[in-house]
Amino acid sequence: MKTASIISWFAVLLSTIALAWSLSRPSPLTEADIEKRVDIALIEHEKGFVAKLRPDFQSMFSDMTDDPESQEWTPQTLEELVAPLVKITSQIVEE
């Protein structure tokens, strides 16, 4: 049991040294860099989400309207994805 105790204390000492060393080193990323990376990741995720939903929305909109623009419709953001729905509902409200 004495060997296990020595190994345990050595592991605790080594992990404490590693923790102190990692905390003392400056981070290579600034807060602005992190925010920029997060923004880019969110934009890419949004584009993928919109690309996944586009065929369903396009078939729904083509059933609702005879607009020839719906064939060339390529949304990139969620706002562009739901814009035809907003247009259709606003036309219904105006009538």
C-alpha positions in Angstrom: 0.0 0.0 0.0 2.9 2.3 0.5 3.7 2.3 -3.2 0.1 3.2 -4.1 0.2 6.1 -1.6 3.4 7.5 -3.1 2.0 7.2 -6.7 -1.2 9.0 -5.6 0.7 11.9 -4.0 3.0 12.2 -7.0 -0.1 12.3 -9.3 -1.7 15.0 -7.1 1.6 17.0 -7.1 2.0 16.7 -10.9 -1.6 17.7 -11.6 -1.3 20.7 -9.3 1.9 21.8 -11.1 0.2 21.3 -14.5 -2.8 23.4 -13.4 -0.7 26.2 -12.1 1.4 26.2 -15.3 -1.7 26.3 -17.5 -3.3 29.1 -15.5 -0.2 31.2 -15.6 0.2 31.1 -19.4 -1.6 33.9 -21.3 -4.5 32.8 -23.5 -3.6 33.0 -27.2 -7.2 34.1 -28.0 -8.7 37.4 -27.0 -12.4 37.9 -26.2 -12.9 39.5 -29.6 -11.4 36.4 -31.4 -13.7 34.1 -29.5 -16.7 36.2 -30.3 -15.7 36.3 -34.0 -15.4 32.5 -34.0 -18.7 32.1 -32.4 -20.4 34.4 -34.8 -18.9 32.6 -37.8 -20.0 29.2 -36.4 -23.6 30.5 -35.8 -23.7 31.9 -39.4 -22.6 28.5 -40.8 -25.1 26.7 -38.6 -27.9 29.0 -39.7 -27.0 28.5 -43.4 -27.1 24.7 -42.9 -30.4 24.9 -41.1 -31.9 27.1 -43.9 -30.5 24.8 -46.6 -32.2 21.9 -44.9 -35.6 23.6 -44.6 -35.5 25.4 -48.0 -37.1 22.5 -50.0 -40.1 22.2 -47.6 -40.7 25.9 -47.5 -40.4 26.2 -51.3 -43.0 23.5 -51.9 -45.3 25.2 -49.3 -44.9 28.6 -50.9 -45.4 27.2 -54.4 -48.7 25.7 -53.3 -49.8 29.0 -51.8 -48.8 31.3 -54.7 -48.1 31.4 -58.5 -45.0 33.6 -58.0 -42.3 32.7 -60.6 -39.7 34.1 -58.2 -40.1 31.1 -56.0 -38.2 28.9 -58.4 -35.1 31.1 -58.1 -35.5 31.6 -54.4 -32.2 30.9 -52.5 -32.4 32.1 -48.9 -29.3 32.3 -46.8 -30.7 33.5 -43.5 -33.8 32.7 -41.4 -35.2 36.1 -42.3 -35.0 35.4 -46.0 -36.5 31.9 -45.4 -39.7 33.3 -43.8 -39.9 36.4 -45.9 -42.4 34.9 -48.5 -44.5 33.7 -45.6 -44.6 37.2 -44.2 -45.5 38.6 -47.6 -48.3 36.0 -48.1 -49.8 36.6 -44.6 -49.6 40.4 -45.0 -51.5 40.1 -48.3 -54.2 38.0 -46.6 -54.5 40.6 -43.8 -54.9 43.4 -46.4 -57.7 41.7 -48.1 
